[in-house]
């Protein structure tokens, strides 16, 4: 048998390093959001981390809507037979 080539993300140490980099970047961006002056058009845009919350809620809504759409869009297993 041929030995499987190891991918970068197959090594647990690399996954931990990448997750740590991601989390540090996330925390740095959230902290920076408190210090960057904003010029909001609407008052709600002035709330700290508004866009992070807005993006998270939007993503959750996409998943919920997709699950509901699945109920009437899916086909049976033997549809193409």
Backbone torsions as a table, in degrees:
resi	resn	phi	psi	omega
1	UNK	NA	144.4	178.2
2	UNK	-80.9	135.9	179.9
3	UNK	-71.1	134.0	-179.5
4	UNK	-69.8	134.5	177.5
5	UNK	-72.8	135.8	-177.7
6	UNK	-83.2	130.8	177.5
7	UNK	-90.1	160.2	-179.8
8	UNK	-59.2	-40.9	-176.4
9	UNK	-85.8	0.2	175.8
10	UNK	-78.3	-21.1	-178.4
11	UNK	-86.2	124.6	-177.5
12	UNK	-58.0	-36.2	-179.7
13	UNK	-62.5	-41.1	179.8
14	UNK	-66.5	-36.4	177.4
15	UNK	-63.8	-41.7	179.8
16	UNK	-65.1	-41.9	178.9
17	UNK	-62.7	-46.1	-179.4
18	UNK	-65.2	-39.8	178.2
19	UNK	-65.5	-38.8	178.3
20	UNK	-65.0	-43.4	177.6
21	UNK	-61.8	-43.5	179.2
22	UNK	-61.4	-47.3	-177.9
23	UNK	-67.0	-38.8	177.3
24	UNK	-64.3	-41.0	177.2
25	UNK	-64.2	-42.5	178.6
26	UNK	-60.7	-46.9	179.6
27	UNK	-63.9	-42.3	179.7
28	UNK	-61.9	-40.5	179.2
29	UNK	-68.3	-38.0	178.8
30	UNK	-67.8	-41.8	178.0
31	UNK	-65.5	-42.0	-179.5
32	UNK	-63.4	-29.4	-179.1
33	UNK	-62.1	-27.8	179.6
34	UNK	-75.3	-21.0	-174.6
35	UNK	-105.7	-13.7	-179.5
36	UNK	-83.8	126.2	178.8
37	UNK	-68.2	138.8	-177.7
38	UNK	-114.0	152.7	176.1
39	UNK	-127.1	72.5	-173.6
40	UNK	-71.4	144.2	174.4
41	UNK	-81.9	-42.3	174.8
42	UNK	-107.5	150.6	-175.8
43	UNK	-63.9	-31.1	-178.6
44	UNK	-66.7	-24.2	178.9
45	UNK	-69.9	-16.1	179.3
46	UNK	-80.2	-10.0	179.3
47	UNK	-67.4	132.2	177.0
48	UNK	-58.5	143.0	-178.4
49	UNK	53.9	28.1	179.2
50	UNK	-59.6	-45.6	-175.1
51	UNK	-69.9	-30.0	175.1
52	UNK	-66.6	-43.9	178.5
53	UNK	-66.1	-43.6	179.1
54	UNK	-59.9	-44.5	179.0
55	UNK	-65.7	-40.2	179.2
56	UNK	-64.8	-46.0	179.4
57	UNK	-63.2	-40.6	177.8
58	UNK	-61.7	-41.4	178.8
59	UNK	-65.9	-42.8	178.5
60	UNK	-62.4	-41.8	179.3
61	UNK	-63.6	-38.4	176.7
62	UNK	-60.5	-41.9	180.0
63	UNK	-66.4	-44.3	-179.0
64	UNK	-63.6	-44.5	179.2
65	UNK	-64.8	-39.8	179.1
66	UNK	-64.3	-38.4	177.7
67	UNK	-64.3	-38.2	178.7
68	UNK	-70.1	-38.6	179.2
69	UNK	-65.7	-30.3	-180.0
70	UNK	-59.4	-31.8	-176.9
71	UNK	-61.8	-35.8	-178.5
72	UNK	-110.2	-3.3	178.4
73	UNK	-101.0	-21.5	-174.7
74	UNK	-72.1	152.9	178.8
75	UNK	-110.1	162.1	177.4
76	UNK	-69.5	163.6	-178.1
77	UNK	-62.9	-32.2	-177.6
78	UNK	-99.8	26.4	-176.3
79	UNK	-61.2	-40.9	-176.6
80	UNK	-93.0	2.3	-179.6
81	UNK	-88.0	NA	NA
